[in-house]
Amino acid sequence: MRIYRLIVEPEREEHIARHHVSVEEVEDVASGNVFVRRARQGYRRLIGQTSAGRYLTIFVAPRGGGVYGLVTARDATPAERRRYQEHRGQ
């Protein structure tokens, strides 16, 4: 899956701030090597690591043509971290 453009609506930025996640961190993870799985309601779940080493789980909604809208983002759970590390071969 390739994200060519990530749309972050103002209310989504406020929402992820409540999880102590910044838009910059989301963009950092989304532009890197992520572990992707389908989620409910047609969303995609991305699990990845920021350049600072923080593991995040990000939910995005496909809008077509490689464009995705941010739904939410939070710290990855221990199980999600393991899945990401297995994906990376660590």
C-alpha positions in Angstrom: 0.0 0.0 0.0 1.4 3.4 -1.0 0.1 6.6 0.5 0.6 9.4 -2.0 -1.4 11.9 0.0 -2.7 11.9 3.6 -5.5 14.2 4.4 -5.8 15.4 8.0 -9.0 17.3 8.8 -8.8 19.8 11.7 -11.1 17.6 13.9 -8.8 14.6 13.3 -5.8 16.6 14.4 -7.6 17.5 17.6 -8.6 13.9 18.1 -5.1 12.5 17.8 -3.8 15.2 20.1 -6.0 13.7 22.8 -3.9 10.5 22.3 -0.7 12.6 22.5 0.1 12.0 18.9 1.1 14.8 16.5 0.4 15.1 12.7 4.2 15.1 12.2 4.5 11.7 13.9 1.7 10.3 11.8 3.3 11.5 8.6 6.7 10.2 9.7 5.2 6.7 10.2 3.0 6.7 7.1 5.9 7.6 4.9 8.0 4.8 6.2 8.0 1.0 6.2 4.6 0.1 7.8 2.7 -3.1 8.6 -0.7 -2.8 7.0 -3.9 -4.7 7.7 -7.5 -4.2 6.8 -9.7 -2.9 9.6 -13.4 -2.5 10.1 -15.5 -0.2 8.0 -13.0 -0.4 5.1 -10.2 1.3 7.0 -6.6 0.3 6.9 -4.5 -0.1 10.1 -0.9 1.0 9.8 1.6 0.0 12.4 5.0 1.6 12.3 7.7 3.4 14.1 8.6 7.1 14.1 12.2 8.2 13.5 12.3 8.9 17.2 11.5 5.2 17.9 7.8 5.6 19.0 5.5 2.8 17.8 2.2 4.1 16.5 -1.0 2.5 15.2 -2.7 4.7 12.6 -6.2 4.1 11.1 -6.8 5.7 7.6 -9.8 5.6 5.2 -9.1 5.1 1.5 -10.4 7.9 -0.7 -9.0 6.5 -4.0 -5.9 7.0 -6.1 -3.5 6.6 -3.2 -5.2 9.3 -1.2 -6.2 8.4 2.4 -7.9 10.3 5.2 -6.7 10.1 8.8 -9.2 8.5 11.1 -7.2 8.2 14.3 -3.7 7.4 15.7 -2.5 6.1 19.0 0.4 4.3 20.7 0.7 0.7 19.4 -0.1 -2.0 21.9 2.5 -4.6 22.8 0.9 -7.1 20.4 0.9 -4.6 17.6 4.6 -3.9 18.2 5.4 -7.6 18.0 3.5 -7.8 14.7 5.4 -4.9 13.3 8.8 -6.3 14.5 7.9 -9.7 12.9 7.1 -7.8 9.7 10.5 -6.1 9.8 12.2 -9.4 10.6 13.5 -8.2 13.9 
